[in-house]
Amino acid sequence: MSNLPPLNTETIWAILNEEIDDVIVNKLVWHYLGYRYDETTGQWDTSKVLPEWRDEYPSPPDFIENRPPTVKLTRSIPAENKQLLKEQLGFKGYKIGEFGPRQTRRATAANWLLSYMQHNSKSK
């Protein structure tokens, strides 16, 4: 997963604007949750994944296709960071009729990544 885009506001906007493929969005979240794929064993290394994720998802979940892991992702965002997309980026959301579960899940992933950046003082 070394060819992931950098974690910055440009990448967050690219997620929101659907300029980054769903697979890459998933891989970004997986990476920052701590999942690492071991090419030699062909298995996921979860040694850096928090137990609450590792226990429920020994293999990284598809956040775009499946609601339950996205709900867990939403709940893992600290309350003070729930509105970061709006507060820091000025994201106004999607227009009614122009979005569905996929866009909502992408926005959740973007918000989680932005919260991760905030918590870990990544460059913004």
MODELLER restraints for C-alpha pairs under 7 A, 6 or more apart:
rsr = mdl.restraints
at = mdl.atoms
rsr.add(forms.Gaussian(group=physical.xy_distance, feature=features.Distance(at['CA:4:A'], at['CA:28:A']), mean=6.78, stdev=0.5))
rsr.add(forms.Gaussian(group=physical.xy_distance, feature=features.Distance(at['CA:5:A'], at['CA:11:A']), mean=6.76, stdev=0.5))
rsr.add(forms.Gaussian(group=physical.xy_distance, feature=features.Distance(at['CA:8:A'], at['CA:123:A']), mean=6.26, stdev=0.5))
rsr.add(forms.Gaussian(group=physical.xy_distance, feature=features.Distance(at['CA:8:A'], at['CA:124:A']), mean=5.25, stdev=0.5))
rsr.add(forms.Gaussian(group=physical.xy_distance, feature=features.Distance(at['CA:9:A'], at['CA:124:A']), mean=5.57, stdev=0.5))
rsr.add(forms.Gaussian(group=physical.xy_distance, feature=features.Distance(at['CA:12:A'], at['CA:110:A']), mean=5.46, stdev=0.5))
rsr.add(forms.Gaussian(group=physical.xy_distance, feature=features.Distance(at['CA:14:A'], at['CA:20:A']), mean=5.78, stdev=0.5))
rsr.add(forms.Gaussian(group=physical.xy_distance, feature=features.Distance(at['CA:15:A'], at['CA:25:A']), mean=6.90, stdev=0.5))
rsr.add(forms.Gaussian(group=physical.xy_distance, feature=features.Distance(at['CA:15:A'], at['CA:106:A']), mean=6.60, stdev=0.5))
rsr.add(forms.Gaussian(group=physical.xy_distance, feature=features.Distance(at['CA:15:A'], at['CA:110:A']), mean=6.42, stdev=0.5))
rsr.add(forms.Gaussian(group=physical.xy_distance, feature=features.Distance(at['CA:16:A'], at['CA:106:A']), mean=6.58, stdev=0.5))
rsr.add(forms.Gaussian(group=physical.xy_distance, feature=features.Distance(at['CA:16:A'], at['CA:107:A']), mean=5.95, stdev=0.5))
rsr.add(forms.Gaussian(group=physical.xy_distance, feature=features.Distance(at['CA:16:A'], at['CA:110:A']), mean=6.91, stdev=0.5))
rsr.add(forms.Gaussian(group=physical.xy_distance, feature=features.Distance(at['CA:22:A'], at['CA:64:A']), mean=6.71, stdev=0.5))
rsr.add(forms.Gaussian(group=physical.xy_distance, feature=features.Distance(at['CA:26:A'], at['CA:62:A']), mean=6.34, stdev=0.5))
rsr.add(forms.Gaussian(group=physical.xy_distance, feature=features.Distance(at['CA:26:A'], at['CA:63:A']), mean=6.23, stdev=0.5))
rsr.add(forms.Gaussian(group=physical.xy_distance, feature=features.Distance(at['CA:29:A'], at['CA:109:A']), mean=6.85, stdev=0.5))
rsr.add(forms.Gaussian(group=physical.xy_distance, feature=features.Distance(at['CA:29:A'], at['CA:113:A']), mean=6.86, stdev=0.5))
rsr.add(forms.Gaussian(group=physical.xy_distance, feature=features.Distance(at['CA:30:A'], at['CA:60:A']), mean=6.23, stdev=0.5))
rsr.add(forms.Gaussian(group=physical.xy_distance, feature=features.Distance(at['CA:33:A'], at['CA:49:A']), mean=5.84, stdev=0.5))
rsr.add(forms.Gaussian(group=physical.xy_distance, feature=features.Distance(at['CA:34:A'], at['CA:46:A']), mean=6.71, stdev=0.5))
rsr.add(forms.Gaussian(group=physical.xy_distance, feature=features.Distance(at['CA:34:A'], at['CA:48:A']), mean=4.83, stdev=0.5))
rsr.add(forms.Gaussian(group=physical.xy_distance, feature=features.Distance(at['CA:34:A'], at['CA:49:A']), mean=4.52, stdev=0.5))
rsr.add(forms.Gaussian(group=physical.xy_distance, feature=features.Distance(at['CA:35:A'], at['CA:44:A']), mean=6.68, stdev=0.5))
rsr.add(forms.Gaussian(group=physical.xy_distance, feature=features.Distance(at['CA:35:A'], at['CA:45:A']), mean=6.14, stdev=0.5))
rsr.add(forms.Gaussian(group=physical.xy_distance, feature=features.Distance(at['CA:35:A'], at['CA:46:A']), mean=5.31, stdev=0.5))
rsr.add(forms.Gaussian(group=physical.xy_distance, feature=features.Distance(at['CA:35:A'], at['CA:48:A']), mean=6.80, stdev=0.5))
rsr.add(forms.Gaussian(group=physical.xy_distance, feature=features.Distance(at['CA:35:A'], at['CA:49:A']), mean=6.04, stdev=0.5))
rsr.add(forms.Gaussian(group=physical.xy_distance, feature=features.Distance(at['CA:35:A'], at['CA:60:A']), mean=6.83, stdev=0.5))
rsr.add(forms.Gaussian(group=physical.xy_distance, feature=features.Distance(at['CA:36:A'], at['CA:44:A']), mean=5.74, stdev=0.5))
rsr.add(forms.Gaussian(group=physical.xy_distance, feature=features.Distance(at['CA:36:A'], at['CA:45:A']), mean=5.13, stdev=0.5))
rsr.add(forms.Gaussian(group=physical.xy_distance, feature=features.Distance(at['CA:36:A'], at['CA:46:A']), mean=6.68, stdev=0.5))
rsr.add(forms.Gaussian(group=physical.xy_distance, feature=features.Distance(at['CA:37:A'], at['CA:43:A']), mean=6.01, stdev=0.5))
rsr.add(forms.Gaussian(group=physical.xy_distance, feature=features.Distance(at['CA:37:A'], at['CA:44:A']), mean=4.51, stdev=0.5))
rsr.add(forms.Gaussian(group=physical.xy_distance, feature=features.Distance(at['CA:37:A'], at['CA:45:A']), mean=5.91, stdev=0.5))
rsr.add(forms.Gaussian(group=physical.xy_distance, feature=features.Distance(at['CA:38:A'], at['CA:44:A']), mean=5.89, stdev=0.5))
rsr.add(forms.Gaussian(group=physical.xy_distance, feature=features.Distance(at['CA:38:A'], at['CA:45:A']), mean=6.35, stdev=0.5))
rsr.add(forms.Gaussian(group=physical.xy_distance, feature=features.Distance(at['CA:44:A'], at['CA:59:A']), mean=6.35, stdev=0.5))
rsr.add(forms.Gaussian(group=physical.xy_distance, feature=features.Distance(at['CA:46:A'], at['CA:54:A']), mean=6.41, stdev=0.5))
rsr.add(forms.Gaussian(group=physical.xy_distance, feature=features.Distance(at['CA:61:A'], at['CA:69:A']), mean=6.52, stdev=0.5))
rsr.add(forms.Gaussian(group=physical.xy_distance, feature=features.Distance(at['CA:63:A'], at['CA:69:A']), mean=5.88, stdev=0.5))
rsr.add(forms.Gaussian(group=physical.xy_distance, feature=features.Distance(at['CA:63:A'], at['CA:70:A']), mean=5.31, stdev=0.5))
rsr.add(forms.Gaussian(group=physical.xy_distance, feature=features.Distance(at['CA:63:A'], at['CA:105:A']), mean=6.76, stdev=0.5))
rsr.add(forms.Gaussian(group=physical.xy_distance, feature=features.Distance(at['CA:64:A'], at['CA:102:A']), mean=5.79, stdev=0.5))
rsr.add(forms.Gaussian(group=physical.xy_distance, feature=features.Distance(at['CA:64:A'], at['CA:105:A']), mean=5.50, stdev=0.5))
rsr.add(forms.Gaussian(group=physical.xy_distance, feature=features.Distance(at['CA:64:A'], at['CA:106:A']), mean=6.41, stdev=0.5))
rsr.add(forms.Gaussian(group=physical.xy_distance, feature=features.Distance(at['CA:70:A'], at['CA:105:A']), mean=6.48, stdev=0.5))
rsr.add(forms.Gaussian(group=physical.xy_distance, feature=features.Distance(at['CA:73:A'], at['CA:112:A']), mean=6.97, stdev=0.5))
rsr.add(forms.Gaussian(group=physical.xy_distance, feature=features.Distance(at['CA:74:A'], at['CA:108:A']), mean=6.39, stdev=0.5))
rsr.add(forms.Gaussian(group=physical.xy_distance, feature=features.Distance(at['CA:77:A'], at['CA:112:A']), mean=6.05, stdev=0.5))
rsr.add(forms.Gaussian(group=physical.xy_distance, feature=features.Distance(at['CA:77:A'], at['CA:115:A']), mean=6.67, stdev=0.5))
rsr.add(forms.Gaussian(group=physical.xy_distance, feature=features.Distance(at['CA:81:A'], at['CA:115:A']), mean=5.80, stdev=0.5))
rsr.add(forms.Gaussian(group=physical.xy_distance, feature=features.Distance(at['CA:84:A'], at['CA:111:A']), mean=6.54, stdev=0.5))
rsr.add(forms.Gaussian(group=physical.xy_distance, feature=features.Distance(at['CA:85:A'], at['CA:91:A']), mean=5.41, stdev=0.5))
rsr.add(forms.Gaussian(group=physical.xy_distance, feature=features.Distance(at['CA:85:A'], at['CA:111:A']), mean=5.92, stdev=0.5))
rsr.add(forms.Gaussian(group=physical.xy_distance, feature=features.Distance(at['CA:86:A'], at['CA:92:A']), mean=6.21, stdev=0.5))
